[in-house]
Amino acid sequence: MTRTIIDVHVLQSVPPSNLNRDDTGSPKSAFYGGVRRARVSSQAWKRATRQAFSAFLDPRELGVRTRQVPGLLASRIRDADSSLSEETAMNLAVETLSAATGSKFPVPLRKAEKAKKNDLPEPPPESTYLMFLSQRQLDGLAEHALNGAANIKAFFKDKTNKETAKKIADTQHSVDVALFGRMVADSTDLNVDAAAQVAHALSVHAVENESDYFTAVDDMNEDGEDSGAGMIGTVEFNSATLYRYAALDVDRLRDNLGTGVRPDEGGDQPVHRAVDAFLRAFVQSMPTGKANTFANQTLPDAVIVTLRSARPVSFVGAFEEPVVAPLGTGGHLRGACAQLVGYVSDIEKAYGVSGDPSWVLRAGTSTEPLAALGTAVGLEELVHEVGEAVAARLPGRTPENGVPEARTPEARTAPA
């Protein structure tokens, strides 16, 4: 059976930075190919991608991941019925969430003790782990809670009402839930398998962390009696050319999204918007670790997108042998591009996947070798052409005149 999978490969040079810290404050790293590499965890880049979605998607298509879900739902309940007290709305929210997810929602002990000590009101209940719900699921649960407002405990003793609550929590998933999945520890049947896989970003070369010694001056020290710094510290950093990779299973994405937000739209539109947003956000996002300190706001030097029909294929093996810059020439990007081109050609030929269409977005002379790997595009063209190619593969769609065709490797020597 033919599948539809989008592979996204990114080469991105990042100057001195500390994008993703470990428990000691040092930039994360990993050994690969026998040398230490700079590493940015998949979680860090997925969060950056999720945060970037707000620029490309309607808020109704996004979810909220929080432990404060009872308060969130209670607020929606009161918005729908302002006659309810805060206490009543919170009780409705907790009972509804318990019915929907099987979870418990206690008042956090530490917060309760602190409130009691300071003679403050008792804090609201929370879930014991992060819950990820879409805006439409929260709206649906609020409406369902109001149906049982007269006696919420008796309402959910009815099996049908309880099953309805569970169904609401398991349908109409948001784009970010559909892409990145979710886990509901107390009701595993509510789990959502992620449609997107994101690899840990690795430097294509060996990296050693450095340490920046800094001082800060006390602005009010005008008499000169204390000539020392007002603050002294150190921060670790590194610089790297990173290889980033993500794979998006469009078939799973379609199953996760279902019919989408708008009931009057075509069946391919929710998937099309999600693919568009994911490509834009993953390519352009940047984790925020120490961003104010280093201002490491780069964009990728090169992006390669391939539409697979069988399984995802990472090209990280191109850099198992670390890139070594020729003596006196400095950077690693040119060498990374040369190693990548050779590896891709060999691996695709060996496994018979050289017919999969590819697009290449690149900037600068160092990335010129990558032109052989696919159709040259800018970002807008990339998003549009990949989206159209994906839509043409969805059930009920047939390729139409005007749908862009990316060059396959056999045709990549031809002029663009």
C-alpha positions as CSV (number, residue, x, y, z in Angstrom):
1,M,0.0,0.0,0.0
2,T,1.4,3.4,-1.0
3,R,1.9,5.8,1.9
4,T,2.4,9.5,2.0
5,I,5.3,10.6,4.2
6,I,7.1,14.0,4.1
7,D,10.8,14.0,5.0
8,V,12.2,17.4,6.0
9,H,16.0,17.8,6.2
10,V,17.6,21.0,7.3
11,L,21.1,22.3,7.5
12,Q,21.4,25.3,9.7
13,S,24.4,27.2,11.0
14,V,24.0,28.6,14.5
15,P,26.6,31.1,16.0
16,P,27.7,31.0,19.7
17,S,24.5,29.9,21.5
18,N,23.0,27.7,24.2
19,L,19.7,26.7,22.6
20,N,19.0,23.7,24.9
21,R,20.6,23.3,28.4
22,D,21.1,20.2,30.5
23,D,20.7,20.0,34.2
24,T,24.0,21.8,34.8
25,G,23.3,24.6,32.4
26,S,25.6,23.3,29.7
27,P,24.5,23.0,26.1
28,K,23.3,19.5,25.4
29,S,25.6,17.2,23.5
30,A,25.8,13.6,22.2
31,F,28.4,11.2,20.9
32,Y,27.9,10.2,17.3
33,G,30.5,8.9,14.9
34,G,33.1,8.7,17.7
35,V,33.1,12.4,18.5
36,R,31.0,14.8,20.7
37,R,28.4,16.7,18.8
38,A,26.3,19.7,19.7
39,R,22.7,18.5,20.3
40,V,19.3,20.2,20.5
41,S,16.7,17.8,21.8
42,S,13.6,17.0,19.8
43,Q,11.4,18.2,22.6
44,A,13.0,21.7,22.4
45,W,12.5,22.0,18.7
46,K,8.9,20.5,18.9
47,R,8.0,23.2,21.4
48,A,9.5,25.9,19.3
49,T,7.5,24.5,16.3
50,R,4.3,24.4,18.4
51,Q,4.8,28.0,19.5
52,A,5.3,29.1,15.9
53,F,1.9,27.6,14.9
54,S,0.1,30.7,16.3
55,A,1.4,32.7,13.4
56,F,0.0,30.3,10.8
57,L,-3.2,28.8,12.2
58,D,-6.5,29.9,13.6
59,P,-6.4,29.6,17.5
60,R,-9.4,27.2,17.3
61,E,-7.2,24.7,15.5
62,L,-4.7,24.6,18.4
63,G,-4.7,22.9,21.7
64,V,-3.5,23.6,25.3
65,R,-1.2,21.4,27.3
66,T,-1.4,22.2,31.0
67,R,-2.0,20.8,34.4
68,Q,-4.4,23.6,35.1
69,V,-7.1,22.1,32.8
70,P,-9.9,22.2,35.5
71,G,-9.5,26.0,35.8
72,L,-9.5,26.3,32.0
73,L,-12.7,24.3,31.6
74,A,-14.4,26.1,34.6
75,S,-13.7,29.4,32.9
76,R,-15.4,28.1,29.7
77,I,-18.4,26.9,31.7
78,R,-18.8,30.3,33.4
79,D,-18.5,32.0,30.0
80,A,-21.4,29.9,28.8
81,D,-23.5,30.5,32.0
82,S,-22.4,33.5,34.0
83,S,-25.0,32.8,36.7
84,L,-22.8,29.9,38.0
85,S,-20.5,30.6,40.9
86,E,-16.8,29.9,40.5
87,E,-17.1,27.0,43.0
88,T,-20.0,25.5,41.1
89,A,-18.2,25.9,37.7
90,M,-15.1,24.3,39.1
91,N,-17.0,21.3,40.5
92,L,-18.7,20.8,37.1
93,A,-15.3,21.0,35.4
94,V,-13.7,18.4,37.8
95,E,-16.5,15.9,37.5
96,T,-16.7,16.3,33.7
97,L,-12.9,15.9,33.3
98,S,-12.9,12.9,35.6
99,A,-15.7,11.2,33.6
100,A,-13.9,12.0,30.3
101,T,-10.4,11.0,31.2
102,G,-10.6,8.8,34.3
103,S,-8.1,11.0,36.0
104,K,-8.2,12.6,39.5
105,F,-7.8,16.3,40.0
106,P,-6.5,17.1,43.6
107,V,-5.5,20.4,45.0
108,P,-1.7,20.5,44.8
109,L,-0.5,19.8,48.4
110,R,2.5,22.3,48.3
111,K,0.3,25.1,46.9
112,A,-2.4,24.3,49.5
113,E,0.1,24.5,52.4
114,K,1.5,27.7,51.1
115,A,-2.0,29.3,50.8
116,K,-2.9,28.2,54.3
117,K,0.3,29.5,55.7
118,N,-0.3,32.9,54.1
119,D,-4.0,32.9,54.9
120,L,-5.0,32.8,51.2
121,P,-7.9,31.1,49.5
122,E,-7.4,27.4,48.6
123,P,-5.8,27.0,45.2
124,P,-7.8,25.3,42.4
125,P,-7.4,21.6,41.7
126,E,-5.0,20.4,38.9
127,S,-4.3,17.3,37.0
128,T,-1.4,15.2,38.2
129,Y,0.3,15.4,34.8
130,L,0.1,17.6,31.7
131,M,-3.1,17.2,29.7
132,F,-3.3,18.1,26.0
133,L,-6.8,19.1,24.8
134,S,-8.0,21.0,21.8
135,Q,-10.0,24.1,22.0
136,R,-13.0,22.3,20.5
137,Q,-12.7,19.5,23.0
138,L,-12.8,22.0,25.9
139,D,-15.8,23.8,24.4
140,G,-17.6,20.4,23.9
141,L,-16.9,19.4,27.5
142,A,-18.1,22.7,28.8
143,E,-21.4,22.3,26.9
144,H,-21.7,18.7,28.1
145,A,-21.1,19.8,31.8
146,L,-23.9,22.3,31.6
147,N,-26.3,19.6,30.5
148,G,-25.7,17.9,33.9
149,A,-25.4,21.1,36.0
150,A,-28.5,20.3,38.1
151,N,-26.8,17.2,39.6
152,I,-23.5,16.5,38.0
153,K,-22.6,13.4,40.0
154,A,-26.0,11.7,39.1
155,F,-25.5,12.9,35.5
156,F,-22.3,10.9,35.1
157,K,-23.6,7.8,36.8
158,D,-25.5,7.4,33.5
159,K,-23.2,5.4,31.3
160,T,-24.3,7.2,28.2
161,N,-23.4,10.6,29.6
162,K,-20.0,9.3,30.7
163,E,-19.3,7.8,27.3
164,T,-20.3,11.0,25.6
165,A,-17.8,12.9,27.7
166,K,-15.1,10.4,26.7
167,K,-16.0,10.7,23.1
168,I,-15.8,14.5,23.2
169,A,-12.2,14.2,24.6
170,D,-11.3,11.8,21.8
171,T,-12.6,13.6,18.7
172,Q,-11.9,16.9,16.9
173,H,-8.2,16.9,17.8
174,S,-6.3,20.1,17.2
175,V,-3.5,20.3,14.7
176,D,-0.8,20.2,17.4
177,V,-2.3,17.2,19.1
178,A,-2.6,15.4,15.7
179,L,1.0,16.2,14.8
180,F,2.7,15.6,18.1
181,G,0.4,13.2,19.9
182,R,-0.6,13.0,23.5
183,M,-0.6,10.6,26.4
184,V,-3.5,10.2,28.9
185,A,-2.1,8.1,31.7
186,D,-5.4,7.1,33.2
187,S,-7.2,6.3,29.9
188,T,-4.7,4.9,27.4
189,D,-7.5,4.6,24.8
190,L,-7.5,8.4,24.6
191,N,-3.8,8.4,23.6
192,V,-3.1,9.9,20.2
193,D,-0.1,8.5,18.2
194,A,1.9,11.4,16.8
195,A,1.9,11.9,13.1
196,A,5.2,13.7,13.2
197,Q,8.6,12.4,14.3
198,V,11.3,15.0,15.1
199,A,15.0,13.9,15.5
200,H,17.4,15.5,17.9
201,A,19.4,18.1,16.0
202,L,23.1,17.2,15.8
203,S,26.1,19.1,14.6
204,V,27.6,17.7,11.5
205,H,31.1,18.2,13.0
206,A,32.8,17.7,16.4
207,V,32.1,20.4,18.9
208,E,33.7,21.6,22.2
209,N,31.7,23.7,24.6
210,E,33.3,27.1,25.5
211,S,32.7,29.2,28.6
212,D,31.9,33.0,28.6
213,Y,33.1,34.8,31.7
214,F,30.9,37.9,32.2
215,T,30.6,40.8,34.6
216,A,27.9,43.3,35.3
217,V,28.3,46.9,36.6
218,D,26.3,48.3,39.5
219,D,24.8,51.5,37.9
220,M,24.4,53.2,41.4
221,N,28.1,52.7,42.3
222,E,29.1,56.3,41.6
223,D,31.4,57.0,44.4
224,G,34.0,54.5,43.2
225,E,34.6,53.0,46.7
226,D,33.7,49.5,45.4
227,S,35.6,49.2,42.1
228,G,34.6,45.6,41.6
229,A,31.8,44.2,39.4
230,G,28.3,44.1,40.8
231,M,28.0,40.6,39.4
232,I,30.3,37.9,38.0
233,G,29.3,34.7,36.3
234,T,29.9,32.3,33.5
235,V,27.7,30.8,30.8
236,E,28.6,27.9,28.5
237,F,28.0,28.0,24.8
238,N,29.0,26.4,21.5
239,S,28.5,27.1,17.8
240,A,27.5,24.5,15.2
241,T,26.2,23.6,11.8
242,L,23.3,21.5,12.6
243,Y,21.5,18.7,10.7
244,R,17.8,18.7,11.6
245,Y,15.3,16.1,10.5
246,A,11.5,15.5,10.8
247,A,9.2,13.0,9.2
248,L,5.4,13.6,8.8
249,D,3.1,10.7,8.2
250,V,0.3,12.3,6.3
251,D,-2.0,9.3,6.5
252,R,-1.8,9.3,10.3
253,L,-2.3,13.0,10.3
254,R,-5.5,12.7,8.3
255,D,-6.8,10.0,10.6
256,N,-5.9,12.1,13.7
257,L,-7.5,15.3,12.4
258,G,-10.8,13.7,11.2
259,T,-13.1,16.2,9.6
260,G,-11.3,19.3,10.8
261,V,-12.7,22.5,12.3
262,R,-15.0,23.7,9.6
263,P,-17.8,21.3,8.6
264,D,-18.4,22.9,5.2
265,E,-14.9,22.6,3.9
266,G,-13.4,19.8,1.7
267,G,-11.9,16.8,3.4
268,D,-8.4,17.6,2.3
269,Q,-8.3,21.1,3.7
270,P,-7.5,20.3,7.4
271,V,-4.6,18.2,6.3
272,H,-3.4,20.8,3.8
273,R,-3.4,23.5,6.5
274,A,-1.6,21.3,9.0
275,V,1.1,20.4,6.4
276,D,1.5,24.0,5.5
277,A,1.8,25.1,9.1
278,F,4.2,22.3,10.0
279,L,6.6,23.0,7.2
280,R,6.6,26.8,7.9
281,A,7.0,26.4,11.6
282,F,9.5,23.6,11.7
283,V,11.7,25.3,9.1
284,Q,11.6,28.8,10.6
285,S,11.4,28.1,14.4
286,M,14.2,28.5,16.8
287,P,14.3,27.3,20.5
288,T,14.5,30.2,22.9
289,G,17.2,29.0,25.2
290,K,19.5,32.0,26.1
291,A,18.2,33.9,23.1
292,N,18.6,37.2,24.8
293,T,22.2,36.5,25.7
294,F,23.3,35.3,22.2
295,A,20.7,36.6,19.7
296,N,21.3,33.4,17.6
297,Q,18.4,34.2,15.2
298,T,19.5,32.4,12.1
299,L,17.4,30.8,9.3
300,P,18.3,27.5,7.7
301,D,21.0,27.5,5.0
302,A,19.3,24.7,3.2
303,V,16.0,22.7,3.4
304,I,15.3,19.5,1.5
305,V,11.8,18.1,1.4
306,T,11.1,14.6,0.0
307,L,7.7,13.0,-0.5
308,R,8.1,9.4,0.3
309,S,5.7,6.5,-0.7
310,A,7.1,3.8,1.6
311,R,8.8,4.9,4.8
312,P,10.7,7.9,6.2
313,V,14.5,8.1,5.5
314,S,16.8,10.3,7.6
315,F,20.1,11.4,6.0
316,V,22.0,11.7,9.3
317,G,24.3,8.9,8.2
318,A,25.9,11.4,5.8
319,F,27.5,12.9,8.9
320,E,28.5,9.7,10.8
321,E,31.9,10.7,9.6
322,P,32.2,14.2,11.0
323,V,32.8,17.1,8.6
324,V,36.3,18.5,8.9
325,A,36.9,21.9,7.4
326,P,40.0,22.1,5.2
327,L,42.9,23.8,6.9
328,G,42.5,27.6,6.7
329,T,39.0,27.6,5.1
330,G,36.9,27.8,8.3
331,G,33.3,26.7,7.9
332,H,31.6,23.3,7.8
333,L,28.6,24.1,5.6
334,R,30.3,23.5,2.2
335,G,31.7,20.2,3.4
336,A,28.4,19.2,4.9
337,C,26.6,19.8,1.6
338,A,29.2,17.8,-0.3
339,Q,28.9,14.8,2.1
340,L,25.1,15.0,2.0
341,V,24.8,14.9,-1.8
342,G,27.0,11.9,-2.1
343,Y,25.2,10.0,0.7
344,V,21.7,10.8,-0.6
345,S,22.5,9.6,-4.1
346,D,24.1,6.3,-2.8
347,I,21.3,5.5,-0.3
348,E,18.4,6.2,-2.6
349,K,20.0,4.2,-5.4
350,A,20.8,1.3,-3.1
351,Y,17.2,1.1,-1.7
352,G,15.4,1.9,-4.9
353,V,13.7,5.1,-3.6
354,S,15.3,7.5,-6.1
355,G,11.9,8.1,-7.7
356,D,10.5,10.1,-4.8
357,P,10.0,13.8,-5.7
358,S,12.1,16.3,-3.8
359,W,12.3,20.1,-3.4
360,V,15.4,22.1,-2.4
361,L,15.4,25.5,-0.7
362,R,18.9,26.9,-0.3
363,A,20.9,30.1,0.1
364,G,24.5,31.0,-0.5
365,T,27.3,29.5,-2.7
366,S,28.2,26.9,-0.1
367,T,25.0,25.0,-0.7
368,E,25.3,24.8,-4.5
369,P,26.0,21.1,-4.5
370,L,22.4,20.5,-3.1
371,A,20.8,21.8,-6.3
372,A,21.3,18.3,-7.7
373,L,18.9,16.8,-5.1
374,G,15.6,18.3,-6.3
375,T,13.5,21.2,-7.7
376,A,14.8,24.6,-6.7
377,V,12.2,26.6,-4.7
378,G,11.7,29.5,-2.3
379,L,9.8,29.0,0.9
380,E,6.4,30.0,-0.5
381,E,6.9,27.7,-3.5
382,L,8.0,24.9,-1.3
383,V,5.0,25.1,1.0
384,H,2.6,25.4,-1.9
385,E,4.0,22.7,-4.1
386,V,4.4,20.2,-1.3
387,G,0.8,20.9,-0.2
388,E,-0.6,20.4,-3.6
389,A,1.4,17.2,-4.1
390,V,0.1,15.9,-0.8
391,A,-3.5,16.9,-1.6
392,A,-3.3,15.0,-4.9
393,R,-2.5,11.8,-3.0
394,L,-5.4,12.1,-0.5
395,P,-8.4,9.8,-1.0
396,G,-10.9,11.2,-3.4
397,R,-8.4,13.4,-5.1
398,T,-6.8,12.8,-8.5
399,P,-3.8,14.7,-9.9
400,E,-5.1,17.8,-11.7
401,N,-3.6,19.9,-14.4
402,G,-1.4,22.5,-12.8
403,V,-0.3,20.5,-9.8
404,P,3.5,21.1,-9.6
405,E,5.6,18.1,-10.3
406,A,9.0,18.0,-8.4
407,R,11.9,16.6,-10.3
408,T,12.9,13.1,-9.4
409,P,16.6,12.2,-9.0
410,E,16.7,10.8,-12.6
411,A,15.7,14.2,-13.9
412,R,17.7,16.3,-11.5
413,T,20.5,16.9,-14.0
414,A,18.0,18.6,-16.3
415,P,17.6,22.4,-16.1
416,A,15.1,23.6,-13.5
